[in-house]
Amino acid sequence: MEIRGVAHPPPPRNGRRADPSDLSRAEIATTDIGGRPLLYEHEHGTRVGTCLASWEGRNGELRIAAKVDDPATQRQIRSGQLRGLSLGTDLVQTGEGDVVFKRQAELSVCEEGKRPHTWIDTVDSKIVQVSACASNRRPGTRPRAHAPGAT
């Protein structure tokens, strides 16, 4: 089975990280998880496949492609039980908490990832997850200011 999805959402525009393991725009653009293990819920004894590639998506997110070899995990993904994605990041920090080294050690399939919007969205070339927006505004437009008393 081949899966695709979002492993890390676009970073905030202000550049602030909620966690030291969060990725910046530059880190997303240069991350390559091809060849890294695909695990079940970060359990290192449960390799269920292999990451094939990663790339920056059109909205600044980190997208992935992976091959799932384990039949039980394949069934859980097909049923919708496992649709989350979660990066396993190795960090080396100073005593003050500054990060001096960071790398993506693995990717895990899970029920739900820690970061928002990190889902498997494609299984064997079929879309299985979509986001629907119900706004009347077109994306990228801002509401018009109305003069007081105007209708």
Secondary structure in CASP SS format (residue, H / E / C, confidence):
PFRMAT SS
TARGET T0000
AUTHOR 0000-0000-0000
METHOD secondary structure of the structure
MODEL  1
M C 1.00
E E 1.00
I E 1.00
R E 1.00
G E 1.00
V E 1.00
A E 1.00
H E 1.00
P C 1.00
P C 1.00
P C 1.00
P C 1.00
R C 1.00
N C 1.00
G C 1.00
R C 1.00
R C 1.00
A C 1.00
D C 1.00
P C 1.00
S C 1.00
D C 1.00
L C 1.00
S C 1.00
R H 1.00
A H 1.00
E H 1.00
I H 1.00
A H 1.00
T H 1.00
T C 1.00
D C 1.00
I C 1.00
G C 1.00
G C 1.00
R C 1.00
P E 1.00
L E 1.00
L E 1.00
Y E 1.00
E C 1.00
H C 1.00
E E 1.00
H E 1.00
G E 1.00
T E 1.00
R E 1.00
V E 1.00
G E 1.00
T E 1.00
C E 1.00
L E 1.00
A E 1.00
S E 1.00
W E 1.00
E E 1.00
G C 1.00
R C 1.00
N C 1.00
G C 1.00
E C 1.00
L E 1.00
R E 1.00
I E 1.00
A E 1.00
A E 1.00
K E 1.00
V E 1.00
D C 1.00
D C 1.00
P H 1.00
A H 1.00
T H 1.00
Q H 1.00
R H 1.00
Q H 1.00
I H 1.00
R H 1.00
S H 1.00
G C 1.00
Q C 1.00
L C 1.00
R C 1.00
G E 1.00
L E 1.00
S E 1.00
L E 1.00
G E 1.00
T E 1.00
D E 1.00
L E 1.00
V E 1.00
Q E 1.00
T C 1.00
G C 1.00
E C 1.00
G C 1.00
D C 1.00
V E 1.00
V E 1.00
F E 1.00
K E 1.00
R E 1.00
Q E 1.00
A E 1.00
E E 1.00
L E 1.00
S E 1.00
V E 1.00
C E 1.00
E C 1.00
E C 1.00
G C 1.00
K C 1.00
R C 1.00
P C 1.00
H C 1.00
T C 1.00
W E 1.00
I E 1.00
D E 1.00
T E 1.00
V E 1.00
D C 1.00
S C 1.00
K E 1.00
I E 1.00
V C 1.00
Q C 1.00
V C 1.00
S C 1.00
A C 1.00
C C 1.00
A C 1.00
S C 1.00
N C 1.00
R C 1.00
R C 1.00
P C 1.00
G C 1.00
T C 1.00
R C 1.00
P C 1.00
R C 1.00
A C 1.00
H C 1.00
A C 1.00
P C 1.00
G C 1.00
A C 1.00
T C 1.00
END
